[in-house]
Amino acid sequence: MRILPSMQGEIWKGEKVPGEVELAIWRSGTGPDPVVCLHGITAQHRAFNAAARHLGPTRGLVGVDLRGRGDSGKPESGYGLEAHASDVVRVLDHLGLRDVVLAGHSMGAFVALKAALAYPDRVRALALLDGGWPRVEAEPEEMTEEQEREAEAIKEGLARAFGRLEMTFESPEAYLDFWFPDQGLTLEDLPPDVADYYLYDLQEVEGGYNPKCASTAAKQDSPAVTETSPTAGEMRGVACPVALVRASEGFFPGSSPLIPDGIREAMAEALDLRREILVEGANHYTMLWPEHTPKWVDILSDDSWFR
């Protein structure tokens, strides 16, 4: 199995965190107090390409390939929010960091919340990027209309993301066609930071290319998020300041946001919310693209909001 070459070697420098499950981590910049970035359920650290490029070499970022993703180890079992939170602490110990700011996108936000609850002395502040909403305890028949819409939107979005994991694509361009149907895009047609994300997402296998994210990892983590993420009441135990960044659209262009106003209000009541940003015109994925990243990335460089 051959790993495709990186287009962004000048941004990220990789190293491995040893352990029962080896973790691949990537450093951007040389700052002594890096923000640790956690990606979504089927993604990898290159989701933060635009953030790393925008912040430049003086502000350090650490991008983690969560277990089962990217170049990290892919065990058959042992996933879930607690395992990922424990891995975050392993990363901090490996780097000699006492406490950090955690930035989590999508599932990464739930991992960040779990880490803040389980290891409060290791987390200085949280930046939740379109994720980390409170777990709904109601039975399906007891859900509000808003909760039902959100559950259905998440189910639809995850089905598409999960669908590719066991597919083999003839070429990277065929992979792009899965994400951007009938547009005939090549890597050269995309912004370099976005093209690199899709390129790093693939590994060469017999017959073509396959996403690096292990299907078993995503399938085990999805119910773990649904069933073990914090409720609004449990969120009150998060002791550190929080910044919340929301996309104005959901998984797909024109769809309803994953964190609508009602859920945002529940989060604001439960958390010590210091900064809020609504990224207009962006969806759950494109909020991390170069076009939209400048609208929110200062929360990673300016620590005045949580001091």
PyMOL commands that set and color helices and strands:
alter all, ss='L'
color gray80, all
select helices_A, chain A and resi 45-55+81-95+107-118+120-122+140-142+145-163+172-179+187-189+192-200+215-228+232-235+261-270+286-288+293-295+298-301+303-305
alter helices_A, ss='H'
color red, helices_A
select strands_A, chain A and resi 2-3+13-17+23-28+35-38+61-65+100-105+123-129+202-205+208-211+241-247+272-279
alter strands_A, ss='S'
color yellow, strands_A
deselect
rebuild
show_as cartoon
